[in-house]
Amino acid sequence: MFEKEYACPSPPTRKQAKKELRQAQSCAEQHAHLQASSGSPFDTVQRRLLEGEHLKGLEMINQNFAGRFRRALFGLMQRRTDISAEAILIQPYREFIAQLRPPASLNLVNLKPLRGNTLFAFTPGLIFTALDTLFGGIGRLPDTQEREFTPAENRVIDRLLKMMLQAYGDAWLRLHPLEPEYITAETSYLFTGFSDGEMVIISPFRVAIGGMQGEFAIIFSQATLEPLHEMLSKPLPGHICRDQGQWRQNLARQLQGTELELIARFADLPLYLSQVMVLRRGDILPIPRPDRDRLTAYVDGVPVFLGSYGSLNGQYALRVEHVINEGINQLNNKDISHE
């Protein structure tokens, strides 16, 4: 009797085990559906989107910074330069690192009086785009491996970071003055001071210099920006927006004094390499008459004007008939807003 009362239950049959498994899966699916329909506050993806959308003040600072840095970078590169501020991201640090291709330059900066360090991360695309623009190159990225940068690469990184910190400090000046102070540079994410699971606020930027592109990002921990959360979640005050408009006007006026090379393609001469190798001084290359009445004028490879060719006062001339790039009109004094 004793042994029968405490005997172990017999194991379930295969049919019973399958039935129990189906019941457990059904319960799990119902629970997941209820969570999705109720908008659970623990939905991390939804929370990241909402928090990112609420940082309106930081978005406007990023736009201001992008304009200031664009002007400084154009002065250094002397090439067509564009910088765009992408959408702010809030995610674990490990997710950001997983998308970062080595060799990357990770620069730790202290933005006084904010607590903690801020990370300025340069992708290989930005570093080698700037390097090729300044010193020439083929624009091909090196092997994807963590390594130390060469002295020439470090000089380019230092120059970029110096201009970037100056522009970033100026972008914050009227809202909450910051004093950027460089600490150190790393090539491995293990030594940046951020933990894998730490939630970070990422401001990504895309840079285009000529025909090449690169990216960089500014990374804060949530704890660093927490004291400024209320300020950064609102649009910037009106006087700061007016300052940005004045800055755009000043930039447009300064750009009017920039010297550009205007190239009009009159004809193309397709030749084989063997023909080019036998050319000598005095050889004549026949230029066919264009089969079209209009020529396109380019600035740094970008089409800007469309016109007809002819002569004026004994010189070849191009009559402008159509402006392809309407952005040129924005540099005219009559089109500059004085609001």
Secondary structure as the mmCIF struct_conf table of DSSP 4:
data_model
#
loop_
_struct_conf.conf_type_id
_struct_conf.id
_struct_conf.beg_label_comp_id
_struct_conf.beg_label_asym_id
_struct_conf.beg_label_seq_id
_struct_conf.end_label_comp_id
_struct_conf.end_label_asym_id
_struct_conf.end_label_seq_id
HELX_RH_AL_P HELX_RH_AL_P1 PHE A 2 GLU A 5
TURN_TY1_P TURN_TY1_P1 TYR A 6 TYR A 6
HELX_LH_PP_P HELX_LH_PP_P1 ALA A 7 THR A 13
HELX_RH_AL_P HELX_RH_AL_P2 ARG A 14 SER A 38
TURN_TY1_P TURN_TY1_P2 GLY A 39 GLY A 39
TURN_TY1_P TURN_TY1_P3 PRO A 41 PHE A 42
HELX_RH_AL_P HELX_RH_AL_P3 THR A 44 HIS A 54
HELX_RH_AL_P HELX_RH_AL_P4 LYS A 56 MET A 77
BEND BEND1 ARG A 79 ARG A 79
STRN STRN1 THR A 81 ALA A 85
STRN STRN2 LEU A 89 PRO A 92
HELX_RH_AL_P HELX_RH_AL_P5 TYR A 93 ALA A 98
TURN_TY1_P TURN_TY1_P4 GLN A 99 GLN A 99
HELX_LH_PP_P HELX_LH_PP_P2 LEU A 100 ARG A 101
BEND BEND2 PRO A 102 PRO A 103
STRN STRN3 SER A 105 LYS A 112
TURN_TY1_P TURN_TY1_P5 PRO A 113 PRO A 113
BEND BEND3 LEU A 114 GLY A 116
STRN STRN4 THR A 118 PHE A 122
HELX_RH_AL_P HELX_RH_AL_P6 PRO A 124 PHE A 135
BEND BEND4 THR A 144 GLN A 145
HELX_LH_PP_P HELX_LH_PP_P3 GLU A 148 THR A 150
HELX_RH_AL_P HELX_RH_AL_P7 PRO A 151 TRP A 172
TURN_TY1_P TURN_TY1_P6 LEU A 173 LEU A 175
BEND BEND5 HIS A 176 HIS A 176
STRN STRN5 GLU A 179 GLU A 186
BEND BEND6 THR A 187 SER A 188
HELX_RH_3T_P HELX_RH_3T_P1 TYR A 189 PHE A 191
BEND BEND7 THR A 192 GLY A 193
TURN_TY1_P TURN_TY1_P7 ASP A 196 GLY A 197
STRN STRN6 MET A 199 ILE A 209
TURN_TY1_P TURN_TY1_P8 GLY A 210 GLY A 211
STRN STRN7 MET A 212 SER A 221
HELX_RH_AL_P HELX_RH_AL_P8 GLN A 222 LEU A 225
HELX_RH_3T_P HELX_RH_3T_P2 GLU A 226 LEU A 228
HELX_RH_AL_P HELX_RH_AL_P9 HIS A 229 LEU A 232
TURN_TY1_P TURN_TY1_P9 SER A 233 SER A 233
BEND BEND8 LYS A 234 LYS A 234
HELX_LH_PP_P HELX_LH_PP_P4 PRO A 235 PRO A 237
HELX_RH_AL_P HELX_RH_AL_P10 GLY A 238 LEU A 255
TURN_TY1_P TURN_TY1_P10 GLN A 256 GLY A 257
STRN STRN8 LEU A 262 ALA A 264
HELX_RH_AL_P HELX_RH_AL_P11 LEU A 273 MET A 277
TURN_TY1_P TURN_TY1_P11 VAL A 278 VAL A 278
TURN_TY1_P TURN_TY1_P12 ARG A 281 GLY A 282
HELX_LH_PP_P HELX_LH_PP_P5 PRO A 288 PRO A 290
BEND BEND9 ASP A 291 ASP A 293
STRN STRN9 ARG A 294 VAL A 299
TURN_TY1_P TURN_TY1_P13 ASP A 300 GLY A 301
STRN STRN10 VAL A 302 LEU A 312
TURN_TY1_P TURN_TY1_P14 ASN A 313 GLY A 314
STRN STRN11 GLN A 315 VAL A 323
BEND BEND10 ILE A 324 ILE A 324
HELX_RH_3T_P HELX_RH_3T_P3 GLU A 326 LEU A 331
BEND BEND11 ASN A 332 ASN A 332
HELX_RH_3T_P HELX_RH_3T_P4 ASN A 333 ASP A 335
BEND BEND12 ILE A 336 ILE A 336
#
